[in-house]
Amino acid sequence: MVMDIPSAQVTPEAAERLQRSMRGEVVLPDHPDYEQHRRVWNGMIDRRPDLIARCLSTDDVIAAVTFARDEGIHPAVRGGGHSFAGFSTSDGGLVVDLSPMKRIEIDPDARVAHAEAGLTWGEFDRATHAHGLGATGGLVSSTGIAGLTLGGGIGWLMRKHGLACDNLLAIELVTADGRQIRATATENQDLFWGVRGGGGNFGIVTSFDFRLHPVSTVMGGLMLFPEDRSAEVLRFYRTYIREVPDELTTMLTFITAPRADFIPAGLQGRKAVAFAGCHCGDADAASQALESVRSLSPAVDLFEPMAYPDLQGMFDEDYPPGVRCYVKAGYAADCTDSMIDVIVEHTARMASPSSTLDFHHMGGAAARVPDDGTAFGDRRGTFCFNVVGVWTEPGEDEAHIRWVRDFAAALEPFRAGGVYVNFTAESGGARTVYDERRYERLSELKRRYDPGNLFRLNQNIEP
């Protein structure tokens, strides 16, 4: 299940002291907007913090961290609020809400974006797209830039331009003792290594400098095949990905086809497998790269030239705020016949029409970063799989969680390496994410920057 960590109670008098030290607003349970501000994306997470510090600046974040430390509170930190495990909020205690911090500055000549931590990828993409630029940034546009980047950042441009964290040039962070520090490849290099994959363990990152790339129109979309072709498509895919160019990032996603006009009537509402992807290079090269997939005669072919921000929002309707979601994930070195059998068996049992198995092809630029170049857990897996349970009714939690767990257990014999930290729905997962050598290095960093483990509402690395 998702994590449930109690936090110390906050008195009204203490909350008033915090408000006097901040320019932003401190929201208490009697505030008319409290219900709106306490909600996070995952509807399974229903917690009631004592107060929410809606920060407008780094000074506000410093005030909130100082308050939390003095009051003996382990703060929850919210950027986009998309944490599967619910780390963005708490029962009781304090939420440091960065979502009002949305300033972004683009230097189109240097191809650099300076972005505050409250931005979502949709907001970031719209700002960079105006200059014909972009960066790797997830698969759902309402995801926050902060959490995704600090965990690594799988996304549509990763095979050409690396993970989101690979495009970081600098971060600014508030430490547990209330200092603001900057980390780059030449300044606080150890911390810069740790935040690129180590999550929010070392402090609250308030801003990011990203390297940008010329990205405007991409060839993106999906092709859809009926469920009875799942094994055929998987066998094709494991061979196909060996020769694809870095410009093409793809995944197979096992879904229930929507009831929409562009779907053949016989496929609407039925299980299917989608080949989804993004080619960020030349249009002719994109068509050539997709030719062999098209030769399989998909039931639906929705690949077309589109603006990169439109591709980034392709799955938004499938993951609206308030859905209930539970996931389990891993990496695989290959897709064997035995693994295909497991996938076909368990996707046929999907307990909700909104649930999926996402089977990401990794490699490319993301795999060429040295193993010790960042804290990101595993760059060598050919595939990253994510079993995603999505539903709406609270009374159905047990059934959908069981489907995810059973499917993940059946995939366990094929798993290689760790787990992508952003695809974890339970607390206590840090030991499964990082190998021993990387974990020990992260633990030493934690001891230096947060020896009291103030920032523990995360996939926690103990000092």
Order of alpha helices (4+ residues) and beta strands (2+ residues): alpha-beta-alpha-beta-alpha-beta-beta-beta-beta-alpha-beta-alpha-alpha-beta-beta-alpha-beta-beta-beta-alpha-beta-beta-alpha-beta-beta-alpha-beta-alpha-beta-alpha-beta-alpha-alpha-alpha
